[in-house]
Amino acid sequence: MKRKRGIASFLSPKRIESEAEQQGSDKVNDQGHEEVEGDEEQQQESVSDEIEGKDEQGQEEEGEHNREEETEEGEDHIDKVQEGESERQQDGMQSSDSEGERNIPKPLQPTASRVGPHDISKSRCEEPAQPTRESFPKTLQGGARRSFRTDWYKTHSWLEYSQSNDSAYCFPCRHFSLPDAPKTVFISIDGYRNWKKATMKDSGFCSHARSESHVNTMFAWGENKKLN
């Protein structure tokens, strides 16, 4: 009985050699392909690492930039706060100066004269018009001829006399009385000219000198003298 030969025994030596070379080439190709794949993977990993590194560097730079901006914002905020405090201090100083200015009593400014004849005082900065002469015009009053007398200036320093009108007036009441003060003949256009009652205790000069409005104007007149 004949033995069966293996498949290899039927192949020619050349065919066997060719197959061996083909197998070797396939192995080389497989190894080359594996090496190429390995190189590509390494390149991809390198690129990925490089990208990640750039991203991390960019994030770090962005973080530093943000920290710088925060620092600048913080410095700007501090500067604004300091400027605000400085402005408030200046406002407080100006306010204090303004309050101080308001608290300082200001001298009374000259005012236009109240209605009256042209030959008496025109403002509160002047002195009462007190002309002196040997005799004044006489008028018939109470059955006698009477006139203004110069010695009345000594008793009533506030008196002023108009020669053109032959009348007496009150200097402080004309220039220092309040708008709502009671009206009196001593600040009127015609003035006071009843020489008979001028020196009576219950009328004339004495009665006017006791009035509240006159007392107030005398005080204001005295204060104005101190300031000038």
C-alpha positions in Angstrom: 0.0 0.0 0.0 1.4 3.4 -1.0 1.8 6.3 1.6 0.3 9.6 0.9 2.7 12.5 0.5 2.2 15.9 2.3 1.1 18.9 0.3 4.6 20.4 0.5 6.0 17.4 -1.3 4.0 18.2 -4.4 5.2 21.8 -4.5 8.3 22.6 -6.5 11.3 24.1 -4.7 10.9 27.4 -6.6 7.3 27.7 -5.5 8.2 27.0 -2.0 11.0 29.6 -2.1 8.6 32.2 -3.7 6.0 31.6 -1.0 8.7 32.0 1.7 9.8 35.3 0.2 6.2 36.5 0.0 5.6 35.6 3.6 8.8 37.5 4.6 7.7 40.5 2.6 4.3 40.4 4.2 6.0 40.4 7.6 8.2 43.3 6.6 5.2 45.2 5.3 3.3 44.4 8.5 6.2 45.6 10.6 6.6 48.7 8.4 2.9 49.4 8.7 3.0 48.9 12.4 6.0 51.3 12.6 4.2 53.9 10.5 1.1 53.6 12.6 3.3 53.9 15.7 5.0 57.0 14.3 1.6 58.5 13.4 0.3 57.8 16.9 3.5 59.4 18.4 3.1 62.4 16.1 -0.6 62.8 17.1 0.3 62.4 20.7 3.0 65.0 20.3 0.7 67.4 18.5 -2.0 66.8 21.1 0.6 67.4 23.9 1.7 70.6 22.1 -1.8 71.8 21.7 -2.6 71.0 25.3 0.6 72.8 26.3 -0.4 75.9 24.3 -3.9 75.8 25.7 -2.5 75.6 29.2 0.0 78.3 28.4 -2.9 80.4 26.9 -5.0 79.8 30.0 -2.1 80.8 32.2 -1.5 83.9 30.2 -5.2 84.7 30.2 -5.3 84.1 33.9 -2.3 86.4 34.4 -4.0 89.0 32.1 -7.2 88.7 34.2 -5.3 89.1 37.4 -3.6 92.2 36.0 -6.9 93.6 35.0 -8.3 92.8 38.4 -5.3 94.4 40.0 -5.7 97.5 37.8 -9.5 97.6 38.5 -8.7 97.3 42.2 -6.1 100.1 42.0 -8.7 102.2 40.0 -11.3 101.5 42.7 -8.9 102.5 45.4 -8.0 105.7 43.5 -11.7 106.5 43.0 -12.3 105.9 46.7 -9.4 108.1 47.7 -10.6 110.8 45.2 -14.1 110.6 46.7 -12.8 110.9 50.2 -10.6 113.9 49.1 -13.6 115.5 47.5 -15.7 114.9 50.6 -13.0 116.4 52.8 -12.8 119.4 50.5 -16.6 119.8 50.4 -16.5 119.5 54.2 -13.8 122.2 54.4 -15.7 124.4 52.0 -18.9 123.7 53.9 -17.2 124.6 57.2 -15.8 127.8 55.6 -19.2 128.6 54.3 -20.7 128.0 57.7 -18.0 130.1 59.3 -18.7 132.9 56.8 -22.4 132.7 57.6 -21.6 132.9 61.3 -19.5 136.0 61.0 -21.7 139.0 61.5 -21.6 141.2 58.4 -21.8 145.0 58.7 -25.0 146.5 57.7 -24.9 147.8 54.2 -25.9 151.4 53.5 -29.5 151.7 52.4 -31.3 154.3 50.5 -33.0 156.9 52.6 -36.6 156.7 53.3 -38.8 159.4 51.9 -38.0 162.8 53.3 -36.6 166.2 52.4 -33.3 166.5 50.5 -31.4 168.2 53.3 -31.4 165.3 55.9 -29.4 162.0 55.9 -29.5 159.8 52.8 -28.1 156.5 54.3 -27.4 154.8 57.6 -23.6 155.4 57.2 -24.1 159.1 57.6 -24.7 161.1 60.8 -28.0 162.7 61.6 -28.4 166.1 60.0 -28.2 168.5 62.9 -27.8 172.0 61.6 -27.1 174.8 64.1 -28.2 178.4 63.8 -28.9 181.3 66.0 -32.7 181.1 65.3 -35.1 178.8 63.6 -38.4 179.7 61.8 -41.2 180.4 64.3 -44.8 179.3 63.9 -47.9 180.1 65.9 -48.7 177.1 68.1 -51.0 177.3 71.1 -51.3 181.0 71.1 -47.5 181.5 71.0 -44.8 181.6 68.3 -42.6 178.6 68.8 -39.6 177.1 66.9 -37.1 174.2 66.9 -34.2 174.5 69.4 -30.6 173.4 69.0 -30.2 172.2 72.6 -32.7 169.3 71.8 -29.8 167.6 69.9 -28.1 167.0 73.2 -31.1 165.4 74.9 -32.1 163.4 71.9 -29.0 162.4 69.8 -31.2 160.7 67.2 -32.9 163.9 66.1 -32.3 165.4 62.7 -33.7 168.6 61.4 -34.7 169.7 57.9 -34.3 173.5 57.4 -36.2 173.3 54.1 -39.2 171.6 55.7 -38.8 173.1 59.2 -39.5 169.6 60.6 -37.8 167.0 62.9 -37.1 163.4 62.1 -35.7 160.3 63.8 -32.4 159.1 62.2 -32.4 155.5 63.4 -36.1 154.9 62.7 -35.6 156.1 59.1 -32.7 153.8 58.4 -32.9 150.8 60.7 -36.6 150.1 61.3 -38.1 146.9 59.9 -40.6 147.0 57.1 -43.4 145.9 59.4 -42.5 148.4 62.1 -45.3 150.8 63.2 -45.4 154.0 61.1 -44.6 157.2 62.9 -44.6 160.9 62.1 -40.8 160.9 62.7 -40.2 158.9 59.5 -42.9 160.5 57.4 -42.4 163.0 54.6 -43.7 165.9 56.6 -41.9 165.0 59.8 -42.7 166.3 63.3 -43.2 170.0 63.9 -45.4 170.4 67.0 -42.9 172.4 69.0 -45.3 173.0 71.8 -45.6 169.3 72.7 -42.1 168.4 71.6 -40.6 168.2 75.1 -43.7 167.0 77.0 -43.2 163.8 79.0 -46.2 162.0 77.5 -45.9 163.1 73.9 -43.4 164.5 71.4 -39.8 163.3 71.6 -40.1 161.5 74.9 -43.1 159.4 73.9 -41.3 158.4 70.7 -38.1 157.5 72.5 -40.0 155.0 74.7 -41.6 153.1 71.8 -40.4 149.6 71.2 -39.6 150.1 67.6 -37.4 153.1 68.4 -35.6 151.2 71.1 -34.8 148.4 68.6 -33.6 150.9 66.0 -31.4 152.6 68.5 -29.7 149.3 69.3 -29.2 148.5 65.6 -27.7 151.9 65.1 -25.3 151.4 68.0 -24.2 148.0 66.5 -23.7 149.5 63.1 -21.4 152.2 64.7 -19.2 149.4 66.2 -18.7 147.8 62.8 -17.8 151.0 61.0 
